[in-house]
Amino acid sequence: MHLDENDIRKYCTSKPHVVLTVATHEKGVDDVRSFGSDGVPIAPENRSYEVGSISKVLLSTLLAQYLEEDLLRLDDTIDRHIDLPSGCSYPTILQLATHTSGYADPDLFDSKLDALSYVFSSGKKQDNPFDSFTPDWLIDAVIEASRKPRKEGRFQYSNFGYSVLGHALGQAMGKRYFDCIATYIKEDLGPLATSCNSRDLCMVHGFKKEADLGNWTWSDDSAYAPAGCICSNASDMLAFAKMNLYDEKSYLTYSHQRRISDKHLDVGLGWMIEKDDDIVWHNGRTGSFHAFLAFSKKRERAIVLLSNCIKYLAWPEDGIALSIIKSK
């Protein structure tokens, strides 16, 4: 695989506190590189980053394990596992896992002005806007949403849907999502620098220009945690990518299968799959961080890209990572 130095330099320009880490695997060989301001190479970064919505594919991988163990089924509607009123229309586990439930994301802010104020704030720290939503709020939101007509079957990316999925899996196991995913990370993945909360790890801080924004934190009962709470480093994320690349666990075949087809991409359980290619990927974004993970079985390649210094209205990180995994 080829890392374009010009792309790296362009990305890191005018970002004095950037720590961009790119980890790759190709035919048995791992490589981890990190870059600082203006794309200058620095020592490989071992600290953890917020990986945002890559949390969803850890959840869908856990779902695949539960499916293999026959602990639940893809055609289960969520009221089989969550105590909900009868007489409402509820989505299936499959619909939640493939973003076809019709569940829209509720507004996190009271107004568009509040949302823009948050995005463009120059403050030294940004609180996690997802953390204040409780399990009780989630249940009320599910009931409200399920009493309304929904466009089921059409792909509509939904953080809320994955939050409901995490809650449903926890309820099916008689536990909280946090307990289920923490046990899975420890016992099945075994990574050393991956956790549900930044407070447990040595973290790279997020930056906006000169402002140190620190890291998002998550409460143990945060309803939105399944959609984006995981923090990890490049080595752990590359190990997870390789686990999927080589199908190291038998249940992974469940998550990689194309389940639905959208205009621009196909979707497995959590994973996005390139049209007319075998590249399987997911990205993630939090307040200051962007993460991207992908693998290609025909190329025998995997890549992880982690950044702590994003531009809110631009997403160049995905393009950089995809160009690397597709390179000659």
C-alpha positions, -999 to +999 in steps of 0.1 A: +000+000+000+011+035-007+007+065+016+007+097-005+030+122+013+013+151-004-021+140+009-007+136+044+011+170+043-020+187+029-042+172+056-018+182+085-011+218+073-022+245+097-030+220+124-003+226+151-016+199+174-026+172+149-016+136+156-026+116+125-020+079+128-023+054+099-020+017+106-019-007+077-018-045+071-009-062+039-003-099+034+010-105+069+029-072+074+018-045+098+029-009+097+019+020+120+029+056+112+021+088+128+023+124+116+023+158+133+020+194+121+026+198+084+028+161+079+062+156+097+066+120+107+067+114+145+070+083+167+040+059+162+012+070+185+003+044+212-023+064+230-060+059+223-084+080+202-121+084+202-133+062+173-170+073+174-193+053+152-168+025+147-184+015+180-213+004+159-194-024+142-181-036+176-217-038+186-228-056+154-199-080+158-212-088+193-247-092+177-232-117+152-218-138+181-253-138+198-268-149+165-244-178+162-252-188+198-289-186+190-295-161+218-316-140+196-328-138+159-325-111+133-363-112+128-370-105+164-389-073+169-374-053+198-405-057+220-394-093+224-365-081+245-376-047+257-407-041+279-428-020+255-465-013+251-484-036+228-503-023+198-473-004+183-451-011+153-415-019+164-385-026+142-366-059+140-330-065+151-320-067+114-336-034+106-318-017+134-285-033+125-288-022+088-302+013+094-335+004+078-357+008+108-370+042+098-359+056+131-347+092+126-322+108+150-340+131+175-326+166+178-297+169+203-301+207+205-331+229+211-325+249+179-303+249+148-286+280+163-276+260+194-263+233+172-242+257+151-230+274+183-217+240+196-200+231+163-182+264+159-175+270+196-139+281+204-142+270+240-114+250+256-137+220+262-168+206+246-192+184+266-205+153+250-239+163+236-250+126+235-243+118+271-273+133+288-299+109+273-310+082+297-325+047+292-359+061+303-357+088+277-348+061+251-378+040+259-401+071+257-385+080+224-390+044+210-427+045+220-432+079+204-414+069+172-432+036+169-466+053+171-458+073+139-455+061+103-420+051+094-403+045+061-390+010+069-367-008+045-349+022+032-314+029+043-313+059+067-282+061+089-293+064+125-274+068+157-307+065+176-314+031+159-280+017+171-287+031+206-319+011+206-301-019+192-275-017+221-302-015+246-321-044+231-291-066+232-284-057+268-319-065+278-318-098+259-288-107+280-302-094+312-275-067+314-266-032+304-250-025+270-219-012+288-215-045+306-220-066+275-196-047+253-169-044+281-170-082+286-168-087+248-138-064+245-120-081+274-128-118+267-132-120+229-111-092+215-085-090+241-071-055+232-052-036+258-061+000+249-098-002+241-126+009+264-161+023+266-148+054+282-119+077+277-114+080+315-100+044+315-072+051+290-042+072+281-058+094+255-048+117+226-066+150+232-088+166+206-079+200+193-095+228+175-067+250+163-049+260+195-077+250+218-073+217+238-108+202+238-099+171+258-121+141+254-157+132+255-168+111+285-197+087+288-219+078+317-224+041+323-261+044+316-259+067+286-286+057+261-265+069+231-233+051+242-238+021+217-236+045+188-202+060+196-186+055+230-156+033+221-120+046+224-090+027+211-055+030+196-042+021+162-028-012+171-060-025+187-081-012+158-058-028+133-060-061+152-098-058+151-096-051+113-074-082+108-098-103+129-125-095+103-101-097+073-092-133+082-125-143+097-107-153+129-141-158+147-167-181+130-195-157+137-180-129+117-195-143+084-228-130+097-217-094+099-199-092+065-228-105+044-245-080+022-280-076+038-294-046+019-284-025-012-286+012-013-279+035-042-243+042-032-233+013-010-243-021+003-248-027+040-240-057+062-246-059+100-232-025+108-206-026+081-207-005+049-196-023+017-183-006-014-203-011-046-186-033-071-157-040-047-151-060-016-139-032+007-158-034+040-156-002+061-169+021+087-160+055+099-165+075+131-166+111+142-169+127+176-162+163+187-126+166+175-118+131+162-123+112+130-116+074+126-118+051+096-114+013+094-115-009+064-104-042+050-104-060+017-101-098+015-092-099-022-063-075-016-055-090+018-053-055+032-066-036+062-063+001+072-070+022+102-068+060+101-072+081+133-071+119+137-076+143+166-080+175+147-109+176+122-126+203+101-163+200+109-177+206+075-151+185+056-145+147+056-111+142+038-100+114+061-122+087+044-108+096+010-072+094+022-078+060+038-097+046+008-070+058-016-044+039+004-062+006+006-070+008-032-034+019-042-013-002-065 
